Amino acid sequence: MTAHEKTTTAVEIETTLTPNRLTPSQERALDRACASVAPTWPLDRLIAVNPFWTMRGEHFGTVSARLSALAYVRCLMPPSHYLERWQQGQITEQHLKKAAEQLGYRGSYRNLLDVVRELSRLPHWHNISDLVDARRDRQHKMAWRDEITHQISQFCAAYFQEDGPLNPKRLSTAPSKSLYQHWLAVTKMDRGISILMDEPGLDQYFGTLPPTEAELFQAATAELDTDAAQLGDYSQALLLDINGWAAWVAYEDWQRSLSEPDRAATTTAMRSLLAIRLAWELVLWRYIQAEQPSQAERLSTLWRRELAELPALVERHRRAQQPLWVWQGASELAYQQPLHQALSESVRAAPPATTAALQAVFCIDVRSEPLRRALEHQNPAIQTLGFAGFFGLPLSYRPSGSSLEQPHLPGLLAPQITLKGDSPPGAQRSAKTLNWRARLQEWSQSATATFSAVEAGGLLYAGKLLRRSLAPKAKRAPQAMESLTWQWRDSGTALSLADKVQLAHTALTAMGLTRDFAPHVLLVGHGSHSANNPHAAGLECGACGGQSGEVSVRALARLLNDPDLRTELAEAGIEIPAQSRFVPALHHTITDRIEVLENRDSLPQTTRQWLEEAGEQARQERAKAQGLAPEGERLLDTLARREADWAQTRPEWGLANNASFIAAPRSVTAPIDLKGRSFLHDYDWRTDQDFSRLELIMTAPMVVAHWINMQYNSSTADNRKFGSGNKVLHNVVGGHLGVFEGNGGDLRIGLPKQSLHNGERWMHEPLRLSVYLAAPAEAIESIIQRHESLRMLVDNGWLYLFQLDDVSGQIQAYAQGRWAAA
């Protein structure tokens, strides 16, 4: 076929096809696929996310089977993982039998070798690009799947980064173009793809693509002959190919939904991204049909077979995974049963209350549990409490000298207050310094200046590099919070005293601290300070939007120490004794050191000694997990070097191995060594007359804990799809969008492998979150029935929910609207 004939063929395709409009069922299928992707947060405010969150309306097993069939995704660990736990005696025959009964599964599950064989024989879905790659004549050519992902990823990086060459804010010539239209305009100008992929004339077929997403979907569904049932799964499979960028688009949609709650759930951007991926399929289809007739018939046959077998394919994966779900359930029972017994015994042996000499309110983060236990061991009169790390303040913080705000609250919520660090003496110079540093960083990281920046500044930087390599030393600059200004974010008006009283009253009530105040009440946020770590925000406080808890604890302490506010607060029913002082502190999670942020000298020497000895005890306990030998005072120095070492890929284990969430009085959990695996939220239902606090706990902290649990689980079970791979190979994209593993591929989301694996074994065991609520069963059930998301999580197997009777110690499990003995 001549070049002229090829051109004619492409033109004919462009001008003769007039597909029909999509049917309503096809439109709904596209909407479901676009809504199937959970958001990922940018690196500078990285928080844990359940990557299956938007699919919680389906049973976890159903989602697992579909993702496995469509994209080789693993939601469960391989059989070897469960076999190892069986051999170690962690999973027993009793666990397996009970798990099978709970699932109603009567098939064979004991022989894991049979499970391995069955899983290895499972077929998987193939996109058109996969079918083309499977041809013999392409075995020694670049794979279409990899190249399409790379091409789309590079385009998205240029489009979404703020200073990117394709960012629509910089392209004033066509501000109204959609993502798909921008991609189409750029791709039509690319003459290299035909040469790169060794497919002569391919580039002409991009010119045959429709100008809008709607027309592209119409053309593709008509030519590829996909009905509504097939279109939904096919579209989800295409988005899973570019899951990282799809998650970024979902994040932008999430942020818009917080400010525009009434807007449609499915964004034009997500449809555009799907249209881009589908356009590559359509181009390949058209090219082969027109240019390679000898291959076209075979491709058509294979494609029709894929479509016809799709429903049965998902069902086959579901059946093959059932034995593994029995083993997964057995693993979870092996964790739950000893905890059931410990909680029951602890309730029956709860010690009498003691007047507190010191109170310390910690974030519910699992890393706080060992330190809380260590602090309480210093003296029986020390009382610790657990509360979400943003301490109930729905704020964003604007540092002095900056025009940028950083949210300091869970990603589920939108900030209502702007807290500004007012300019102290010398702040004008500070603002100039910040501006100079920002300009320097922008210049040094731009594509045109990177090498010249190294050449110009390399010698000046050599001494700093040498010091950081030979004698790393962490430096933490405290927030400039000499004075604070509180403003409502929507109106910009200042908060009145009454507004601040309401904030303080809500925070104290929610944390259950409304009477019997100790002389000193520590508000202990937490932070993790590591070097050369793009994912550092993921080790900070998730309840503070991936920031440390410093701003929240210092802001709340200022409020609660204000004499005028205390006077009004007493009128509202909470009387704080004049001698009681709230002291902000920060738990450094790498070193387990408690830093008192303000008024350290006001604390008695005994209290300071308690804090130091508790930190040392927690360090000793955690040293083994980090592969460090306990060395007394030298251990603190070793850990301090780890957080400053820019070559350290595992500064800490973060929230690895988290497994449970317990909302109960501290007297219930204090006698138990929970091994840093539990989120601990203080709650006494007797002081919660309308159960509004319980409802808040179940709809906010409990859901956040579930997100954290599922991110660690998914990043471990399938680091290829839901983790970010080897952090040694990471390159930051767009300053904060995410990372590439190497110089391309999809945007990587989730946790790096080094955050989960010590080089020999996994440090996180994927177990669904076990939630324990010490509250009346009727109150728990009523709240679940009022919140559809909670009902979905419980009924569809995304977490376990238990009711703990804090008198008898009995534990019940709730699912499918029924209570049963656990």
C-alpha positions in Angstrom: 0.0 0.0 0.0 1.4 3.4 -1.0 1.8 6.4 1.3 -0.9 8.2 -0.7 -3.3 5.2 -0.1 -2.5 5.2 3.6 -3.4 8.9 3.8 -6.6 8.4 2.0 -7.5 5.6 4.4 -7.0 7.8 7.4 -9.1 10.6 5.9 -11.9 8.2 5.1 -12.0 7.1 8.7 -12.2 10.6 9.9 -15.0 11.7 7.5 -17.3 8.7 7.1 -18.0 7.6 10.7 -21.1 9.1 12.3 -21.7 7.1 15.5 -24.9 7.2 17.5 -25.1 8.9 20.8 -24.4 6.9 23.9 -27.3 5.2 25.6 -28.2 6.3 29.2 -26.9 2.9 30.4 -23.6 3.5 28.7 -23.3 7.0 30.2 -23.9 5.5 33.6 -21.2 2.9 33.0 -18.7 5.6 32.2 -19.8 7.5 35.3 -19.2 4.4 37.5 -15.7 3.9 36.0 -14.8 7.5 36.5 -16.0 7.4 40.1 -14.1 4.2 40.9 -10.8 6.0 41.5 -9.9 7.3 45.0 -7.9 10.5 45.4 -4.2 10.8 46.2 -2.9 13.9 48.1 0.2 15.8 47.0 3.5 15.2 48.6 3.6 18.3 50.8 0.3 17.3 52.5 0.4 13.6 52.0 -2.1 11.6 54.0 -3.1 8.0 53.9 -6.0 7.1 51.6 -8.0 3.9 51.1 -7.5 3.4 47.3 -10.8 1.4 47.2 -12.8 4.1 49.0 -15.1 4.9 46.1 -15.9 1.2 45.7 -17.0 0.7 49.3 -20.6 0.2 48.2 -19.6 -3.2 46.9 -18.3 -6.2 49.0 -14.5 -6.2 49.4 -14.4 -9.7 47.9 -16.3 -8.5 44.8 -14.0 -5.6 44.3 -10.9 -7.8 44.8 -12.1 -10.2 42.1 -12.9 -7.5 39.6 -9.6 -5.7 40.0 -7.7 -9.0 39.8 -9.4 -9.9 36.6 -9.1 -6.4 35.0 -5.6 -5.4 36.0 -3.7 -8.2 37.9 -4.4 -6.2 41.1 -3.8 -8.1 44.4 -5.9 -7.2 47.4 -4.8 -10.3 49.3 -1.3 -11.6 50.2 0.1 -14.5 48.2 -0.4 -18.1 49.6 3.2 -18.2 50.8 2.4 -15.4 53.3 -0.4 -17.4 54.9 1.7 -20.6 54.8 4.5 -19.0 56.7 2.0 -17.9 59.5 0.6 -21.5 59.6 4.1 -22.9 60.0 4.9 -20.4 62.8 1.7 -21.4 64.6 0.1 -18.0 64.3 -2.8 -19.4 62.2 -4.4 -22.6 63.6 -6.9 -25.1 62.4 -9.4 -23.5 64.8 -8.9 -20.1 63.1 -9.4 -21.5 59.7 -12.5 -23.4 60.6 -14.2 -20.4 62.2 -13.2 -18.1 59.3 -14.7 -20.6 56.8 -17.9 -20.6 58.9 -18.1 -16.9 59.0 -17.8 -16.7 55.2 -20.2 -19.5 54.6 -17.5 -21.3 52.5 -17.7 -25.0 52.2 -15.0 -25.6 49.6 -11.4 -26.7 49.9 -9.0 -24.3 51.4 -6.4 -26.2 53.4 -4.1 -27.2 50.5 -2.5 -23.9 49.6 -0.6 -25.6 46.8 -3.9 -26.2 45.0 -4.7 -22.5 45.6 -1.4 -21.5 44.0 -2.2 -23.7 40.9 -5.7 -22.3 40.5 -4.5 -18.7 40.8 -1.7 -19.4 38.3 -4.2 -20.7 35.7 -6.5 -17.7 35.9 -6.8 -15.7 32.7 -7.0 -11.9 32.8 -8.6 -9.1 30.8 -6.6 -7.7 27.9 -7.0 -4.2 26.5 -6.6 -3.8 22.7 -3.1 -2.6 23.3 -2.3 -5.8 25.2 -3.7 -7.9 22.3 -1.5 -6.0 19.9 1.6 -6.5 22.1 0.9 -10.3 22.1 1.5 -10.5 18.4 4.7 -12.4 17.4 5.9 -9.6 15.2 6.0 -7.2 18.2 7.9 -9.4 20.6 11.1 -7.5 20.0 9.5 -4.1 19.9 8.6 -1.6 22.6 5.4 -2.7 24.4 2.4 -0.6 23.7 1.1 -0.8 27.3 4.3 0.7 28.6 4.6 3.4 25.9 1.0 4.5 26.2 1.4 4.8 29.9 4.6 6.7 29.5 3.2 9.1 26.9 0.1 9.9 28.9 2.1 10.3 32.1 4.6 12.8 30.5 1.7 14.8 29.1 -0.1 14.9 32.5 3.1 15.9 34.3 3.5 18.9 31.9 -0.2 19.7 32.2 -0.8 19.5 35.9 2.4 21.0 37.4 1.9 24.7 38.1 4.9 25.8 36.0 4.5 23.1 33.4 4.7 24.0 29.7 1.2 22.7 29.1 -0.5 24.0 32.2 -3.7 25.7 31.0 -3.1 28.7 33.2 -0.1 29.5 31.0 -1.8 28.8 27.7 -4.0 31.9 27.5 -4.6 31.2 23.8 -7.0 28.3 24.6 -8.1 28.5 28.2 -11.4 26.7 27.5 -9.8 23.5 26.1 -10.4 20.3 28.1 -7.7 17.9 29.2 -8.5 15.7 26.2 -8.4 18.5 23.7 -5.0 19.7 25.0 -3.7 16.2 24.7 -5.1 15.8 21.2 -3.5 19.1 20.0 -0.1 18.1 21.4 -0.2 14.6 20.1 -1.2 15.6 16.6 2.1 17.5 16.4 4.1 14.5 17.5 5.7 12.9 14.4 8.0 10.6 16.4 5.6 8.0 17.7 5.5 6.1 14.4 9.3 5.9 14.3 9.6 5.0 18.0 7.0 2.2 17.8 8.0 1.1 14.3 4.5 1.5 12.9 4.8 3.6 9.7 2.0 6.1 9.2 0.5 5.7 12.7 0.7 9.4 13.5 -1.8 10.2 10.8 -4.5 8.3 12.7 -4.4 10.7 15.6 -5.8 13.2 13.1 -8.9 11.0 12.8 -9.8 11.3 16.4 -13.0 13.3 17.3 -12.4 16.8 18.7 -14.4 16.2 22.0 -14.6 13.6 24.7 -18.3 13.0 24.0 -17.7 12.3 20.3 -14.7 10.1 21.2 -16.8 7.9 23.5 -19.5 7.6 20.8 -17.0 6.6 18.1 -15.1 4.2 20.3 -18.2 2.4 21.7 -19.6 2.1 18.2 -16.4 0.8 16.5 -15.3 -1.5 19.4 -18.9 -2.7 19.8 -19.1 -2.5 23.6 -22.4 -2.6 25.4 -23.0 -0.9 28.8 -22.0 -3.9 30.9 -18.7 -4.3 29.1 -18.0 -0.6 28.8 -17.9 0.0 32.6 -15.3 -2.7 33.3 -13.3 -1.9 30.2 -13.2 1.8 31.2 -12.1 0.9 34.7 -9.3 -1.4 33.3 -8.1 1.6 31.1 -8.0 3.9 34.1 -6.2 1.3 36.2 -3.4 1.5 33.5 -2.9 5.1 34.5 -4.1 4.8 38.1 -1.6 7.3 39.5 -2.8 10.1 37.3 -6.4 9.1 37.7 -5.9 9.4 41.5 -4.5 12.9 41.0 -7.5 14.0 39.0 -9.7 12.5 41.7 -7.9 14.6 44.3 -8.5 17.8 42.4 -12.2 16.7 42.1 -12.2 16.0 45.9 -10.9 19.5 46.7 -13.5 21.1 44.5 -16.2 19.1 46.1 -15.3 20.4 49.6 -15.8 24.0 48.4 -18.7 23.1 46.1 -20.6 20.2 47.8 -23.5 20.3 45.4 -21.5 19.8 42.2 -21.6 16.6 40.2 -19.4 13.8 41.5 -17.9 12.9 38.1 -15.6 15.5 36.7 -14.9 16.5 33.1 -11.2 16.0 33.9 -11.7 12.4 34.8 -13.8 11.8 31.6 -11.0 13.5 29.7 -8.4 11.3 31.1 -10.4 8.2 30.3 -11.0 9.6 26.8 -7.2 10.0 26.3 -6.6 6.4 27.3 -9.4 5.1 25.2 -8.2 7.2 22.2 -5.0 5.3 22.1 -7.0 2.1 21.9 -9.1 3.5 19.1 -6.1 4.7 17.2 -4.5 1.2 17.3 -7.7 -0.4 16.3 -8.2 1.9 13.3 -4.5 1.6 12.3 -4.5 -2.2 12.3 -7.9 -2.4 10.6 -6.8 -0.1 7.8 -3.0 -0.8 7.5 -2.6 -4.4 8.5 -5.6 -6.4 7.2 -3.8 -9.6 7.7 -3.8 -8.9 11.5 -7.1 -7.1 11.6 -9.3 -10.2 11.5 -7.3 -12.0 14.3 -7.5 -8.8 16.4 -11.2 -8.6 15.9 -11.7 -12.2 16.9 -9.6 -11.9 20.0 -11.4 -8.7 21.0 -14.9 -10.2 20.6 -13.7 -13.1 22.8 -12.5 -10.8 25.5 -15.8 -8.9 25.6 -17.9 -12.2 25.6 -15.9 -13.8 28.4 -15.7 -10.7 30.7 -18.5 -11.5 33.1 -17.4 -15.1 33.5 -13.8 -13.9 34.0 -14.6 -11.8 37.0 -16.7 -14.7 38.5 -13.8 -17.1 38.0 -11.5 -14.8 39.9 -14.0 -14.5 42.7 -14.2 -18.3 43.1 -10.5 -18.8 42.9 -9.9 -16.2 45.7 -12.4 -17.6 48.1 -9.9 -20.0 49.8 -7.5 -17.0 50.3 -10.2 -15.1 52.0 -10.6 -17.9 54.4 -6.9 -17.7 55.2 -7.1 -13.9 55.4 -10.0 -14.2 57.8 -8.1 -16.7 59.9 -5.2 -14.2 60.1 -7.5 -11.6 61.4 -9.0 -14.0 64.0 -5.5 -14.8 65.2 -5.1 -11.1 66.0 -8.6 -10.5 67.3 -9.0 -13.4 69.7 -6.2 -12.6 72.1 -7.2 -8.9 72.0 -10.8 -9.9 72.8 -9.6 -11.8 75.9 -7.3 -9.0 77.0 -10.0 -6.3 76.7 -12.6 -8.5 78.5 -10.2 -9.2 81.4 -9.1 -5.6 81.6 -12.7 -4.3 81.9 -13.5 -6.7 84.7 -10.3 -5.7 86.6 -10.4 -1.9 85.9 -8.6 0.0 88.7 -10.3 2.8 90.6 -9.7 6.4 89.3 -6.8 8.4 90.7 -6.5 12.1 91.0 -4.2 13.2 88.2 -0.9 14.9 88.9 -0.3 15.2 85.2 -2.5 14.8 82.2 -1.3 14.4 78.6 -3.5 14.3 75.6 -1.9 12.4 72.7 -2.9 11.9 69.1 -4.6 8.6 68.5 -1.8 7.6 66.1 -0.6 4.1 66.8 3.0 5.4 67.5 1.6 7.2 70.5 0.5 4.0 72.2 4.0 2.8 73.4 4.9 6.3 74.6 1.6 6.7 76.5 2.1 3.4 78.2 5.7 4.3 79.1 4.6 7.7 80.5 1.9 6.1 82.6 4.5 3.7 84.0 6.4 6.6 85.5 3.7 7.3 88.1 0.1 6.0 88.8 -1.0 9.6 89.0 -0.2 10.3 85.4 -3.3 10.2 83.1 -3.1 10.1 79.3 -5.9 10.5 76.8 -6.2 9.9 73.1 -7.8 12.3 70.7 -7.5 13.1 66.9 -4.2 15.0 66.4 -5.7 18.2 65.0 -7.3 18.6 68.5 -10.7 19.7 67.0 -9.4 22.9 65.4 -10.7 23.1 61.8 -8.0 25.4 60.6 -5.5 26.2 57.9 -2.3 28.0 58.9 -0.6 30.9 57.2 3.0 31.4 58.6 4.4 34.9 59.1 5.9 36.2 55.8 3.9 33.8 53.6 0.8 34.2 51.5 0.3 30.4 51.4 -2.0 28.5 53.7 -1.6 24.9 54.8 -4.6 22.9 56.0 -4.1 21.3 59.5 -7.0 19.0 59.7 -8.1 15.6 58.2 -8.5 15.3 54.5 -12.1 14.4 55.0 -12.8 18.0 56.2 -12.5 21.5 54.8 -10.9 24.3 56.9 -13.2 26.8 58.4 -10.7 29.0 60.1 -7.5 30.7 58.9 -4.9 31.0 61.6 -2.2 33.6 60.8 1.2 33.9 62.5 1.4 37.7 63.0 4.6 39.5 62.2 6.9 39.6 65.3 9.9 42.0 65.3 12.2 41.3 62.4 9.4 39.6 60.4 9.9 41.8 57.4 13.4 40.4 57.1 12.0 36.9 57.6 9.5 37.5 54.7 12.3 38.6 52.4 14.4 35.6 53.4 11.5 33.3 52.6 11.0 35.0 49.2 14.7 34.8 48.4 14.8 31.1 49.2 11.7 30.4 47.1 13.2 32.2 44.1 16.4 30.3 44.5 14.6 27.0 44.7 12.5 27.8 41.7 15.6 28.8 39.7 17.6 25.7 40.7 14.8 23.3 39.9 13.8 24.7 36.5 14.7 22.6 33.5 16.8 25.3 31.9 18.8 26.2 34.9 19.4 22.9 36.7 22.9 22.3 35.4 24.0 25.9 35.7 22.7 26.0 39.3 25.0 23.0 40.1 27.9 24.6 38.3 27.4 27.9 40.0 26.7 26.7 43.5 28.4 23.4 43.7 31.6 24.5 45.4 29.7 26.6 47.9 27.5 23.7 48.7 30.3 21.2 49.1 30.9 21.9 52.7 27.3 21.4 53.6 27.2 18.2 51.7 30.2 16.9 53.6 28.8 17.8 57.0 25.4 16.2 56.2 27.2 13.0 55.0 29.8 12.6 57.8 28.0 14.1 60.8 24.3 14.4 60.1 22.4 16.5 62.6 18.7 17.3 62.5 17.6 20.9 62.8 14.0 21.8 63.3 12.9 25.4 63.0 9.9 26.0 65.3 6.8 27.8 63.9 6.9 31.5 64.3 3.8 31.8 66.5 4.6 34.7 68.8 1.1 36.1 68.2 -1.9 34.7 66.4 -4.8 36.1 64.4 -8.0 34.0 64.0 -10.2 34.6 61.0 -13.2 32.9 59.5 -12.0 31.5 56.2 -15.1 32.3 54.1 -15.6 35.9 55.3 -12.2 36.9 56.5 -13.7 38.4 59.7 -12.0 37.9 63.0 -13.3 35.3 65.5 -15.1 36.9 68.4 -14.5 35.7 72.0 -17.7 33.8 71.8 -16.5 32.0 68.7 -13.3 31.0 70.4 -15.2 29.9 73.5 -17.3 27.6 71.2 -14.1 26.2 69.6 -12.6 25.5 73.0 -15.8 24.0 74.4 -16.2 21.7 71.4 -12.6 20.5 71.6 -12.7 19.8 75.4 -16.0 18.1 75.2 -15.0 15.9 72.2 -11.8 14.8 74.0 -13.8 14.1 77.2 -11.8 16.5 79.3 -14.4 18.7 81.0 -13.5 18.4 84.7 -10.9 17.2 87.1 -8.1 19.1 85.4 -4.5 18.4 86.5 -2.1 21.2 87.4 -0.5 20.7 84.0 -2.2 19.3 80.9 0.1 18.5 78.1 -1.3 18.7 74.6 1.0 16.4 72.6 1.0 16.5 68.9 3.5 14.5 66.9 5.8 15.0 64.0 8.5 13.1 62.0 11.5 14.9 60.7 13.5 13.0 58.1 16.0 14.2 55.4 15.9 13.7 51.6 12.4 12.1 51.9 9.7 13.1 49.3 7.2 11.1 51.4 8.1 12.8 54.7 4.6 14.3 55.1 3.2 10.7 55.1 5.1 10.2 58.4 3.6 13.4 59.9 0.2 13.7 61.5 -2.6 12.5 59.1 -5.2 14.3 61.2 -3.3 17.5 60.5 -3.3 17.1 56.8 0.2 15.6 56.6 1.8 18.3 58.8 3.1 18.0 62.3 0.7 18.7 65.2 2.7 21.7 66.4 0.3 24.3 65.1 -2.8 22.7 66.5 -1.4 22.1 70.0 0.1 25.6 70.3 -3.1 27.2 69.1 -5.3 25.2 71.4 -3.0 25.8 74.4 -3.2 29.6 73.7 -7.0 29.5 73.7 -7.3 27.4 76.9 -4.8 29.5 78.8 -6.7 32.8 78.0 -8.2 34.1 81.3 -11.1 35.9 79.4 -11.9 32.7 77.5 -11.8 30.7 80.7 -14.3 33.0 82.3 -16.8 32.6 79.5 -16.1 28.9 79.3 -17.1 28.5 82.9 -20.4 30.1 82.0 -20.8 27.4 79.3 -20.3 24.7 81.9 -16.5 23.9 81.8 -14.6 25.4 84.6 -10.8 25.2 84.4 -9.0 25.9 87.7 -6.8 28.9 87.7 -3.7 26.9 88.6 -4.2 24.5 85.6 -2.0 25.2 82.7 -2.2 23.8 79.2 1.3 23.1 77.8 1.9 22.4 74.0 4.4 19.6 73.3 5.5 17.5 70.3 6.2 13.8 70.2 9.1 13.2 67.7 8.2 9.8 66.4 11.6 8.9 65.1 13.4 9.5 68.4 10.4 9.1 70.8 11.4 12.4 72.4 8.8 14.7 73.8 9.7 18.3 73.1 7.9 20.9 75.3 7.2 23.8 72.8 6.4 26.6 75.2 7.0 27.3 78.9 9.2 24.3 79.5 10.6 25.9 82.7 7.1 26.1 84.2 7.0 22.3 84.4 8.3 20.8 87.7 11.6 19.0 87.4 9.8 15.8 88.3 7.5 16.1 85.3 10.4 16.8 83.0 12.1 13.7 84.4 9.0 11.7 83.7 9.0 12.8 80.1 12.6 12.0 79.5 12.4 8.5 81.1 9.2 7.7 79.2 10.9 8.6 76.0 13.9 6.4 76.8 11.6 3.5 77.7 9.7 3.8 74.4 12.9 4.0 72.4 14.2 0.8 74.0 11.0 -0.9 73.1 11.0 0.2 69.5 14.7 -0.3 68.9 14.4 -4.0 68.1 11.9 -3.4 65.3 14.3 -0.9 63.8 17.2 -3.4 63.9 19.0 -1.4 66.5 20.5 -2.7 69.7 19.3 -0.8 72.9 22.2 1.4 73.9 20.9 3.6 76.6 21.7 7.3 76.0 23.6 6.4 72.8 20.3 5.1 71.3 18.9 8.6 71.2 22.0 9.8 69.4 21.7 7.0 66.9 18.0 7.8 66.2 18.8 11.5 65.9 21.4 10.7 63.2 18.8 8.5 61.4 16.4 11.4 61.0 19.1 13.7 59.7 20.8 11.1 57.4 19.9 11.9 53.8 20.9 8.4 52.8 18.5 6.7 55.3 15.6 5.0 53.5 13.9 3.8 56.6 14.0 6.6 59.2 11.0 5.0 61.0 8.2 2.5 60.4 5.5 5.0 60.7 2.1 3.4 61.2 3.2 0.0 59.9 1.4 -3.0 61.4 -1.7 -1.0 62.5 -4.6 -3.3 63.1 -7.2 -1.9 65.5 -9.1 1.1 66.6 -10.4 1.2 70.2 -12.7 3.9 71.6 -13.0 3.3 75.3 -12.0 4.7 78.6 -8.2 4.6 79.1 -8.7 2.4 82.1 -9.8 -0.4 79.7 -6.7 -0.3 77.5 -4.0 0.9 79.9 -3.2 -2.6 81.4 -2.7 -4.1 77.9 0.5 -4.0 75.8 -1.0 -3.2 72.4 2.5 -3.2 70.8 1.9 0.0 68.9 -0.8 -1.5 66.7 -3.9 0.3 68.0 -5.4 3.7 67.4 -6.6 4.7 70.9 -9.4 7.2 71.3 -10.7 8.0 74.8 -14.4 7.7 75.2 -16.8 7.3 78.1 -20.4 6.8 76.9 -21.8 7.8 80.3 -20.7 11.4 79.7 -22.2 11.4 76.2 -25.9 11.7 76.8 -27.0 12.1 73.2 -24.2 10.0 71.7 -23.1 12.9 69.5 -19.4 12.3 70.5 -19.7 8.6 69.6 -21.2 9.7 66.2 -18.3 12.1 65.7 -15.8 9.3 66.5 -17.4 6.8 64.2 -17.7 9.2 61.2 -14.3 10.9 61.5 -11.4 9.4 63.5 -12.6 5.8 62.8 -12.9 6.5 59.1 -9.4 8.1 59.0 -8.0 5.1 60.8 -9.7 2.9 58.2 -8.0 4.9 55.4 -4.6 4.5 57.1 -5.2 0.8 57.5 -6.2 0.2 53.9 -3.4 2.2 52.5 -0.8 0.2 54.4 -2.7 -3.0 53.5 -2.9 -2.2 49.8 0.6 -0.9 49.5 1.8 -4.2 51.0 -0.4 -6.6 49.1 0.3 -4.8 45.7 3.1 -2.3 45.8 3.2 -2.4 42.0 -0.2 -0.8 41.7 -1.0 0.9 45.0 2.5 1.5 46.4 5.3 3.7 45.1 8.0 1.1 44.6 11.7 1.7 45.4 12.2 5.1 46.9 15.9 5.0 45.9 14.7 5.5 42.3 12.1 8.2 43.0 12.1 11.5 41.1 9.6 14.2 42.3 7.1 15.3 39.7 6.1 19.0 39.5 7.6 19.9 42.9 4.8 18.2 44.9 2.4 16.2 42.6 4.0 12.8 43.4 6.9 10.7 42.2 8.0 8.7 39.2 9.9 5.5 39.9 12.8 6.3 37.6 12.3 8.8 34.8 8.8 7.8 33.7 5.9 5.4 33.9 2.7 6.2 35.8 2.6 8.6 38.7 3.3 6.4 41.8 0.9 6.6 44.7 0.9 4.9 48.1 3.8 3.9 50.3 7.4 3.1 49.2 8.4 -0.5 49.7 11.1 0.7 52.2 8.3 1.9 54.5 6.9 -1.6 54.7 9.7 -4.1 54.2 13.1 -4.2 56.1 14.9 -6.1 53.3 14.1 -9.5 54.7 10.4 -9.4 55.7 7.3 -7.3 55.6 7.0 -5.0 58.7 3.3 -4.6 58.1 0.8 -7.5 58.2 -2.3 -6.6 56.1 -5.3 -7.1 58.4 -8.6 -5.3 58.1 -9.1 -2.8 60.9 -10.8 -4.2 64.0 -12.9 -1.5 65.6 -13.9 -1.8 69.3 -16.5 0.7 70.7 -17.2 0.7 74.4 -20.8 2.0 74.0 -24.3 0.6 74.1 -25.1 -1.6 71.1 -28.3 0.3 70.3 -26.4 3.6 70.0 -23.8 2.1 67.7 -26.4 0.5 65.5 -28.4 3.7 65.3 -25.4 5.7 64.1 -24.5 3.0 61.5 -28.0 3.1 60.1 -27.9 6.9 59.8 -24.6 7.0 57.9 -24.6 5.0 54.6 -20.8 5.0 54.4 -20.5 3.4 57.8 -23.0 0.7 56.9 -21.1 0.0 53.6 -17.8 -0.4 55.5 -19.3 -2.8 58.0 -21.6 -4.8 55.8 -19.3 -5.1 52.8 -16.3 -6.5 54.8 -14.0 -3.5 54.7 -13.5 -3.5 58.5 -14.7 -5.4 61.6 -16.9 -3.7 64.2 -17.2 -4.9 67.8 -19.2 -3.6 70.7 -17.4 -3.9 74.1 -19.5 -3.9 77.2 -17.3 -2.1 79.7 -19.0 -3.7 82.7 -19.3 -7.4 81.8 -16.4 -7.5 79.3 -18.6 -9.2 76.7 -17.8 -8.5 73.1 -20.3 -8.6 70.2 -19.6 -8.4 66.4 -21.9 -6.4 64.1 -22.6 -7.1 60.4 -25.6 -7.2 58.1 -27.8 -5.5 60.7 -27.2 -8.2 63.3 -25.2 -8.6 66.5 -23.5 -11.9 67.3 -21.1 -13.1 70.0 -17.6 -12.5 68.9 
